[in-house]
Amino acid sequence: KAGVTQTPRYLIKTRGQQVTLSCSPISGHRSVSWYQQTPGQGLQFLFEYFSETQRNKGNFPGRFSGRQFSNSRSEMNVSTLELGDSALYLCASTLDRGDYGYTFGSGTRLTVV
Amino acid sequence: GENVEQHPSTLSVQEGDSAVIKCTYSDSASNYFPWYKQELGKGPQLIIDIRSNVGEKKDQRIAVTLNKTAKHFSLHITETQPEDSAVYFCAASIGSSASKIIFGSGTRLSIRP
């Protein structure tokens, strides 16, 4: 079966712009979580969505937002991009809320110049 | 606050030898402890996990141990092979739900031929 699909794989944006990243979970998986991965900070939790509702949120500024659609696909948006937002953004899905064992996508590499 | 510490940050072992990576966590309510392997250009992949009601779990050459009293858990890889070279992350669930997982800072494991 198809894994977690993230698009695009690579993205270059300019400071001040905004960006939208997409994540399609494994078919049947209803919970989607997002992480930011940087060399200095490691894997940082951004948020979790289930049934089109944000259930958990990490310690990121309001410039980071997301949503989930009725088919469980999720998007995250970063507005007013800063150089420090350059990172690998990872999406992970699980079957249900409280289910264990994330399956991660390959990520979107965002570079802000 | 919520924290997972991981040591060492880098580890080099001779092919065929064993590798051990150690983690500690801070949240007493954590009850799920997964380990992930991340290869270059890919997202993290779940390799083994353990729940708080179990002290040890094995899967072929990989084993994980958990000491809930001390809030320690460890990954043991025996008979290491070149394909074991990767970055390994420990993680712990936060609170009583597995819907939020926080990660350690990672261990870069290199297997010397």
Contacts between the chains, C-beta under 8 A, distances in Angstrom:
chain1	res1	chain2	res2	distance
A	4	B	43	7.5
A	31	B	99	6.9
A	33	B	99	7.7
A	33	B	100	7.7
A	33	B	101	7.8
A	35	B	103	7.8
A	42	B	89	7.7
A	42	B	103	6.0
A	42	B	104	7.3
A	42	B	105	4.6
A	42	B	106	6.0
A	43	B	44	7.5
A	43	B	89	6.6
A	43	B	103	4.0
A	43	B	106	7.9
A	45	B	100	6.0
A	45	B	101	7.3
A	45	B	102	6.1
A	48	B	99	5.4
A	48	B	100	6.3
A	50	B	99	7.5
A	55	B	99	6.0
A	56	B	99	5.7
A	56	B	100	4.7
A	90	B	43	5.4
A	90	B	44	7.3
A	92	B	43	7.7
A	97	B	97	7.5
A	97	B	99	5.5
A	98	B	97	5.2
A	98	B	98	5.4
A	98	B	99	5.8
A	99	B	98	6.8
A	100	B	32	5.3
A	100	B	34	7.2
A	100	B	49	6.5
A	100	B	51	7.9
A	100	B	93	7.8
A	100	B	98	4.9
A	101	B	34	6.6
A	101	B	46	5.3
A	101	B	49	6.2
A	102	B	34	7.5
A	102	B	44	7.9
A	102	B	46	6.7
A	102	B	101	6.9
A	103	B	46	7.2
A	104	B	36	7.7
A	104	B	43	3.4
A	104	B	44	5.0
A	104	B	45	7.0
A	105	B	43	5.3
A	106	B	41	7.1
A	106	B	42	5.6
A	106	B	43	5.0
A	107	B	43	5.3
